Amino acid sequence: MANLVQNRSGLFSIRFRFDNKRFNRSLETTSEKEAKEEKARIEKTIRLINEGEKDLPDKATPEQIWAFLRSGGKRTGKVTLAAAISLEDVAKEYFDSLPEGAKEESSLKTEGTHVKNLKRHLGASTPLYELNVQRVQGYVSKRQADTGLRGKYVQADTIKKELQTFRQLWDFAAARCHVSGKCPVEGVKLPKPNEKLPFKTWEEIEAVIKRGGYSEQEQGELWDCLFLRDEAEIEKLLDHVRCTAAHPFIYPLFAFAAYTGARRSEIIRSEVADFHLDENYVLIREKKRRTDARLSYRDVSLHPRLKDVMAAWLKQHPGGRYTISVPPGMIRSKSKADGPQPLTPSQARSHFEQALDGSKWGVVRGFHVLRHSFASNLARKGVHQSIIDRWLGHQTEEMRRRYRHLFPEEKRQAMEAMSRAAYSAESPDC
């Protein structure tokens, strides 16, 4: 006899033994009526098989048996499927199949990390067809208990992204007939993430921390929301970098980020030819905005100070095609190419931290702070959202919400409109 089990999320699964194999499969429904109907159909099919009125496909795998029983024995012909493939094997096959340039190196590295976590909690040798909704839901619970960066528990957004990678593996395997049916991620309930805090000024963050009661981790999360609120504050940071930089390229590296909002990866791949000083604009080479192109471009108007900084930097540029490049031997590099080389992401991050370490600017946690400051200050000056989106590239609604409160003109106009409506109404007789 088969048994029905309902998990915490309300989904029913069925457990039974057949042909010396144990089955525990999700019925992908929260309806008790539907679950009982499917249980009865499966039990009837098993009885008909035992009585010799229905025949299983030859050499059926557990996945084939499950599909046969669930369909009421309607699949009488032999179903041809590849041998069971493990999570580890399908991941290897997936990465090996990607042509060069199909994905960014950073994306592949992230997916690789996701796969490590999937194999650790789901089992590298586990056949993919055994990973049902219950197993994947258990993965979510285990990941919630793991510690991530800065001692925090793994965030809901991280788990969601890991399951997106699992879905890619499942879809890849399904296209090659290793598995069939819906990806079990569809029935999994995910924890609700916290919305990120709006961007805050230096003074606002210090005032919050001064009230007390915030752990070191929570204080770090507050500093992650920092934006430098005006050009004077940004200029002070840049002046500090200019006076303390260990290498000539570090000052233009910071200025590039501060006055264009470019991402670290975009700055690294920038080329000298992208700077059009006479026409007052710079092309940003982006790889996130479009899925149909490996590389796309957006242009940003040149800030006067950035124009001066880059003009001075290009006069002492060590040569080569890249905007931020360093002479051979200055920085250890795996590249075998001759001549000046661009920074790697880790080198750029390291030089960013070293330039600010030990100063009041040490709370500026990365290039993203300069990017957010650029967007936030445009918002504070009333620059239209469409221009901010164009200059920043690939702005999401979540990111817009983080600095939406900084649009003074938008808020002023809304309040004036409400005030006019109130005063235009006739005053009642007193």
Beta strands, then each sheet from edge to edge (+ up, - down):
strand 1: 3-6
strand 2: 12-18
strand 3: 21-26
strand 4: 275-276
strand 5: 281-286
strand 6: 296-301
strand 7: 325-326
strand 8: 341-342
sheet 1: 1+ 2- 3+
sheet 2: 4+ 5- 6+
sheet 3: 7+ 8-
end
